[in-house]
C-alpha cells in the first residue's frame, strides 16, 4: 500500500523533531562476533537499548556505594 505524500511529509517532520539516528560501522573481520550476535537477536535496536540501559543502571548503582 502506497503512503500518501501528506503522510510521508508528516513522518519526516515527526522524525526530524523526535528522533536521532546513530550509525554503527562494524568490520566484518574484527567484529565478526558482534555481527553474529546481532544477527541472532530478533530486534537489534531493542537489544542494544537494553544493553545500554543496563550499563546506565550499573553506573548509577556504583555511585550509591
Secondary structure, 3 states (H helix, E strand, C coil): CCCCHHHHHHHHHHHHHHCCCCCCCCCCCCCHHHHHHHHHCCCHHHHHHHHHHHHHHHHHHHHCC
